[in-house]
Amino acid sequence: MTNSDISPAELYAIQLHNEEPGYYAQIPGVIYHCTYVSAQKKKGRKDHGKIVRRKLRPIALCLYGAIRQMAGQKNVCWASTDTLADWVGCSPGSISEAKEELTQEMEQLGGKSLITVVEKRKRHPNGTGSTTYHHITINFIRGENNAYMSTIKDHPKLPIGIIKPVHNSEAPS
């Protein structure tokens, strides 16, 4: 096999990671349907503390994809919050909130969360202190994904490669 027979992504994985790639951040379909139950957090609102059902925010979906891509086949990611923020293109605070969302018990997964975050400490070799980091594990949800997605009868099929042109009369002004 020559380099011209290998896709750029495969070549990158082979050269830099010295391993054959198994997948590239495959996102299970159920993630776009996931909901969790939480209390309304905004203080000063009349519904503060009210229990509400929420869908994952787009930033959480992007973070999940970034974590899956970084984790690879081992399903473990040690990237710092700042590194994840750079990858996703948002603030570290937004990453922390999105991590919290992804650790919630998802109704469509039978109470499983999408990721598990364990805070760990690493002592500095010179003895001047320690650094806190997150050990993020992607939870195995293939069975729950297949079961849930098989229940969706009218799942919309998007046409691939067909782009409807927008005429000037239809374009927003």
Backbone hydrogen bonds, N-H to C=O, Kabsch-Sander energy under -0.5 kcal/mol:
donor,donor_aa,acceptor,acceptor_aa,energy
5,D,2,T,-1.5
6,I,3,N,-0.9
11,L,7,S,-2.6
12,Y,8,P,-2.3
13,A,9,A,-2.3
14,I,10,E,-2.6
15,Q,11,L,-2.7
16,L,12,Y,-2.7
17,H,12,Y,-0.6
17,H,13,A,-1.4
18,N,14,I,-0.8
19,E,13,A,-1.1
31,I,28,P,-1.4
32,Y,29,G,-1.4
33,H,30,V,-2.0
34,C,30,V,-0.9
36,Y,54,R,-2.2
38,S,52,V,-2.6
40,Q,50,K,-2.8
43,K,41,K,-0.6
45,R,42,K,-1.1
48,H,45,R,-1.7
49,G,40,Q,-2.2
50,K,47,D,-2.2
52,V,38,S,-3.4
54,R,36,Y,-3.0
56,L,34,C,-1.1
60,A,57,R,-0.7
61,L,57,R,-1.8
62,C,58,P,-2.4
63,L,59,I,-2.4
64,Y,60,A,-2.5
65,G,61,L,-1.9
66,A,62,C,-2.3
67,I,63,L,-2.9
68,R,64,Y,-2.5
69,Q,65,G,-2.2
70,M,66,A,-2.5
71,A,67,I,-2.6
72,G,68,R,-1.8
74,K,71,A,-1.0
75,N,72,G,-1.0
76,V,71,A,-0.7
77,C,136,I,-2.9
84,L,80,S,-2.6
85,A,81,T,-2.3
86,D,82,D,-2.1
87,W,83,T,-2.2
88,V,84,L,-2.6
89,G,85,A,-2.3
90,C,85,A,-1.9
95,I,91,S,-1.6
96,S,92,P,-2.3
97,E,93,G,-2.0
98,A,94,S,-2.3
99,K,95,I,-2.7
100,E,96,S,-1.9
101,E,97,E,-1.9
102,L,98,A,-2.3
103,T,99,K,-1.1
104,Q,101,E,-1.5
106,M,104,Q,-0.6
106,M,112,K,-2.8
107,E,35,T,-2.8
109,L,106,M,-0.9
110,G,107,E,-1.4
111,G,106,M,-2.4
112,K,109,L,-0.9
114,L,102,L,-1.5
115,I,102,L,-1.7
116,T,137,T,-2.5
118,V,116,T,-0.5
118,V,135,H,-2.0
120,K,133,Y,-3.2
122,K,131,T,-2.7
124,H,129,G,-2.9
127,G,124,H,-1.8
131,T,122,K,-2.7
133,Y,120,K,-2.6
135,H,118,V,-2.8
136,I,77,C,-2.7
136,I,134,H,-0.7
137,T,116,T,-2.7
137,T,135,H,-0.5
138,I,75,N,-2.1
139,N,114,L,-2.2
139,N,137,T,-0.6
141,I,139,N,-0.6
145,N,141,I,-3.0
146,N,142,R,-2.7
147,A,143,G,-2.4
148,Y,144,E,-2.6
149,M,145,N,-2.8
150,S,146,N,-1.6
151,T,147,A,-0.5
151,T,148,Y,-1.5
152,I,148,Y,-0.5
152,I,149,M,-0.8
153,K,151,T,-0.9
155,H,152,I,-0.5
158,L,156,P,-0.6
161,G,159,P,-0.5
163,I,161,G,-0.6
164,K,162,I,-0.5
167,H,165,P,-0.6
170,E,167,H,-1.7
171,A,167,H,-1.3
